[in-house]
Amino acid sequence: MDEAKRRLRMSNPWHLLATGFGSGLSPVVPGTMGSLAAIPFWLLLIQLPWQLYSLIVMFSICIGVYLCHQTAKDMRVHDHGSIVWDEFVGMWINADGATGQ
């Protein structure tokens, strides 16, 4: 495990979210693992009315900027591969468009 990953604390909610609930810690293709881990959350989100879905996605983008910045700062590495919150939100945006919701 690299030095930056050792600085992560999964008990820290920012780190937990930024790493996609740990999916970004995969030793192989962490971004893809983050995208795959986002699918069950998307399946829950699409049950909501589109207005609430959109609000949650927008909130996730805004909060994601802070939590990814804070996690990168704690790891002392800019945009480390284990930070996959952007894959989560990107999957929610693209999957919603793909289904025509």
N, C-alpha and C positions, 0 to 999 in steps of 0.2 A: 504494500500500500504506500502511495506517495505521501510526502510530508504534508501537503495541503489537505488531503483527506483525513489525516490524523487530527487536524484542527477542528474538524466537524464534531458537533455534539447533537446526536439525534434527539436528545431531551430538549434542545432548543427548537421552539416551533418554527422559527425562520429557516433554520437549517433543514428541518424535516420537510417543510413545504418546498424549499428551493431544490432539494434533491428528489422531488417527486415521491415523497414518502419512502425514500431509500432506493428507488428504482435507478437513479442516476449513479449509484455506487457500483453498478454492475461492472465487472472487469472488461467486458466486451460490449461494444456498441451501446454506451450508456444513453445516448440521445434516443436511439430506437427503443430501448427499454422504457425510457420515460414516455415516449409516444404510446407504446403498448399499455403502460400502466394508466394512462389517461382515459382509455376506452371505457372501463367500468364506470368511471365518474361521469363521462359523457352520456352513457346509457341512463344514468339516473337524472342527469340534467335535462335531457330531451323530454322527460315526462312533465316538465314545467311549462307554463305558458311562455310563448316566445318573448314577451316583454321582460319577464323575470329572468329567463335564460340570458337575454342580452345584457341585462343589468349585472348579473353575476359574472359574465365574461368580461365586461368593462371594468368591474371592480377587481377581478383577478389580474387584469393587465396592470391596473394602477398599483395594487398592493405588490404585484410581482416585481415591479421596478425597485421598490424599496427592499423587499426580502432578498432578491438576487444580489443587489448592491451590498447589503449588509453581510450576506453569506460570503460573497467574494472578498470583502474586506476582512472578515474573520479568517478566511482561508489564506489570505495574502496572495491571491492569484486572481487576475481579472478573467472572468468568464471561464472558469474551470469546467471541464467536460462533465463533471458530476452535477452541475447546476442545470436542471432540466425543466424548471417551471415554464420556460418559454415553449418547450415541446408540449406540455400539458395544455396551455392556453391555445397554442397554434392548432393542436388537434381538435379542440372544442370548436374553434372557428371554422376550420376546414371541413370537419365531419358534418357540422350543421349545414354548411353550404352544399355538401355533396348529397345530402338527403332531401334537399329542397324544403327544409323547414322554414 
